Amino acid sequence: MLYELRIYTVQPGKVGELQALFENEGLPIIKEHSKLVGWWSTEVGPLNQVVHLWAYDNAGHREQVRAKVGSDPRLTAYRSKVLALLVSQSNMLLVPSNFSPLK
């Protein structure tokens, strides 16, 4: 398994708007291709962040999914709405250890 951890820093006061946009417009399309493990917003520490975790079978599977999602015309308008709400974004690829519950 391979996990992708994405962290988006959102404009102050816009986390709820981003979450609603994702739930109503992004997730119905993206989940056709990818498995969402979890979606969180921060309450302590760096504020105005959303953190989401995606699962892939392996690096090749992730590449296939990213290509499909990246070329899906239904997501073009969605992406521009999301980008207008973001301050920054980062992502990490995580490989679980042998003893990890998420394997």
PyMOL commands that set and color helices and strands:
alter all, ss='L'
color gray80, all
select helices_A, chain A and resi 15-30+59-70+73-83
alter helices_A, ss='H'
color red, helices_A
select strands_A, chain A and resi 2-10+35-41+49-56+86-94
alter strands_A, ss='S'
color yellow, strands_A
deselect
rebuild
show_as cartoon
